[in-house]
C-alpha cells in the first residue's frame, strides 16, 4: 500500500471524483422533537447530573476515610 504522498495530484483527484468525495454534503436541518422525547432527554440530563454528584461524593468521602 502506498502512502498518501506517493500518489500524484491527478491520481488523488480521480479517486476523489470516483468515490464522490468532491460533491458537497446535503444540508442538515434541526428536527423538532416530540414532547415525550424532550422529557426523556431532560430525564437523562438530570440522571447524569445526579450520577456525577454521587461519584463526586463517593470520591471525596473515600479520600477522607
VENBELVEN-V844927 format. One record per backbone hydrogen bond with DSSP energy under -1.0 kcal/mol. NH is the residue of the N-H (numbers start at 0). CO is the residue of the C=O. E is the energy in kcal/mol with one decimal. If there is no record, write none. Layout:
BEGIN
NH/CO/E, NH/CO/E
END
This chain:
BEGIN
5/2/-1.5, 6/3/-1.3, 11/7/-2.2, 12/8/-2.3, 13/9/-2.3, 14/10/-2.2, 15/11/-2.6, 16/12/-2.2, 17/13/-2.5, 18/14/-2.5, 20/15/-1.9, 37/33/-2.0, 38/34/-2.0, 39/35/-1.9, 40/36/-2.3, 41/37/-2.3, 42/38/-2.5, 43/39/-2.2, 44/40/-2.2, 45/41/-2.4, 46/42/-2.4, 47/43/-2.4, 48/44/-2.2, 49/45/-2.6, 50/46/-2.6, 51/47/-2.2, 52/48/-2.2, 53/49/-2.5, 54/50/-2.5, 55/51/-2.5, 56/52/-2.8, 57/53/-2.7, 58/54/-2.5, 59/55/-2.6, 60/56/-2.6, 61/57/-1.8, 62/58/-1.6, 63/59/-1.3
END
